[in-house]
């Protein structure tokens, strides 16, 4: 999935053994970019950055399940970009090897995050903001780009679905609150990039999601 406007370059594609959606967000003027959830295939991610003429300065994570940051260490090594995560998911990040063992995925070590993401923090590209939307994990984040009407929801919200709450730190009442109060308060015309699978439209989820409606 590719999109380009005067304010934003965006490309989303599945990576890694669990086909997590990785998204590149770039400024067409400065050519600076952020990469969201590099869950594998670092060479593919680098090739897409090169195709857009972008330099990644920040690698940000919706949460710290293994499939969303398996290539983070390799991306940092290749680019020098900083790694960002919400602090409440630090326990998951620190247990990557155990996660990989449980899911029978090859383990590649990653360094500690450089900075903790904060709720309402402006992102490095200057065109978006981080939203703390816990529930799938305690530190789950979504990323909102208002001018582009683009929401990167990670595993919090899917097309006609929501994130699991039966894994480490998951909590259904919390994810319900995050979706209703934070995500469903945004522009209903927004495109939602989910953690896995196809994009959706926020207004459609508000009215038609069988799990949580506005």
C-alpha positions, 0 to 999 in steps of 0.5 A, a space after each residue: 500500500 503506497 500513498 503520497 500527498 504534499 504533506 506525507 509519504 506513506 508505504 505499508 507492507 507486511 514483514 517477518 514470519 508473522 506478517 506484521 504491517 511495517 509502515 514508512 512515513 516520510 516528509 517529502 521536503 526534508 526526506 526524513 522518515 520514521 519506520 513503524 514496527 519493523 517486524 522483519 525483513 530489514 533489507 526489504 525495509 531499507 530498499 523501500 526507504 531508498 526507493 523513496 529517497 528517505 533517511 530514517 531518523 526514528 524507529 517507533 513501535 506500537 507495542 513490544 510483541 516480537 513480531 513488531 520489532 524483530 528487525 529493530 536492532 538490524 535497522 538501528 545498526 544500518 541507519 543509526 536511527 533511534 528506537 522508541 517504545 512506551 515504557 510500560 512495554 519494557 518487560 516485553 521488549 526485555 523478554 524477546 528471546 522467551 517470546 521467540 521461543 514460545 512462537 518458534 521464531 528465530 531469535 535476533 537480539 535487539 538493543 534497549 530502546 533509546 527513548 520512551 514514547 509519551 502520550 501526546 508526544 510529537 513524532 520525529 517527522 513533525 507531522 504526527 502524534 503518539 497516542 497511548 492506547 493500552 489494552 492489547 499490551 500495557 504500553 500499546 501506542 497508536 500514531 495519528 497523522 491529522 493532516 493526512 487523516 491517517 491512523 496507525 493502530 498497531 494491534 489495538 484495532 483491526 478491520 472488523 476486529 480488535 487486538 487480543 487481550 489474552 496475552 501478557 498484560 492484555 486487558 479487555 476493559 482497557 482496550 475497550 476504553 482506548 478504542 472508544 475514548 481515544 481512537 473513535 474520537 478521531 476523524 471518522 474519514 481517517 484511514 486506519 493502518 492495522 497491525 496485520 491485514 488490510 487497512 480500514 476506515 475509522 468510521 466503518 469500524 465505529 459503526 460496524 466493528 462487531 466487538 467495539 462500536 462507538 
